[in-house]
Amino acid sequence: MEDIAVALEYVTEAKLPKIIARGKGRLAKTILDKAKEHNIPVYQDTDLATVLLTLESSYIPEELYKAVAIVLAYCYNVNDRFRQKLN
């Protein structure tokens, strides 16, 4: 199976999670490399990534809020643990 990647952004003021990058193959690798380069946590869920990759809009539809919330909660948790290690 070809590699896929979807980058998400959630800004509290916007109130909706948003896809800021998505791609397959070499583009997916570039997205993952950039995440690693900037210490951005990566959550692996091939099924969700596949669905997000096919969306026409960059905003997450309501029926996917719960799945995306799980991803965002994971990322916030990882970031919080990282911040605690620095202190």
N, C-alpha and C positions, 0 to 999 in steps of 0.2 A: 504494500500500500504506500502511496506517495505521502510524504510528510505534509502536514498542514499546520498552520498557526494563525491564531486570532489574538490581537492585542486589544484589551478593553481599557476604558477610562471611565472613572466615576468621579464627578465633581459635585459636591453637595448642592451647590447653587443651581446646577443644571437639572437636578432631580431625576435624571434618567441616565442609566449606563449607556455607553456608546462604544461602538467598534471604531478604533482609530487606525488599525492596520489588519490586513488579512491576506493570506496567500498560500500557495502550494509550492512544493518542490524547493527550488533555490530561493525563492522569495520567503518561504516559510523559514528556511535556515537563516536567512538574513534577519528576520524578525526575532528569532530565538537568540541569535548572536548578539543583537542589540540589547535584548532584555538582560542577558548575562553580563554584557559590558557595563550596564547601568545598574546592576544589582536589583533588577526587577524580578520578583518571584514568578515562577512558572508553575501553572497548575495543569495537569494533563487529564483531559477528558475528550477523547477522540469523537465520541458521539455528539457532544455539545459543540465542539469546534466545527464539525462537519455541518451541523445545522446553521451555525453562525456564519459560516463561509458562504452559504447559499442565500442569505438574506439580501434583499435589494436595498434596504435602508441601513444606515449606520447606527440607528437607535434600536435598542433591544425591545422586541415586542413583549407585551404584558405576559403572555403565556410562557415566556422564558425567564421571567424575573427571578423565580425561586432558584433555578439552576445557576443563573449568573450571580445571585446573592451568595451562594455557596462558594463560588470561585473568589468573589471579592472578600468574603469573610476569611478565607484561607490566606489571601494576600495580606490583609490587614494584620492577621495573627502573626504571620512570618515577619512582617515589618516591625511589629511591636517587640517580638523576641529579639530581633536584630538590634533595635534601639536599646533594649535592656542590657545587652552584652556590651554596648559601647559605654554605658554609664558605670 
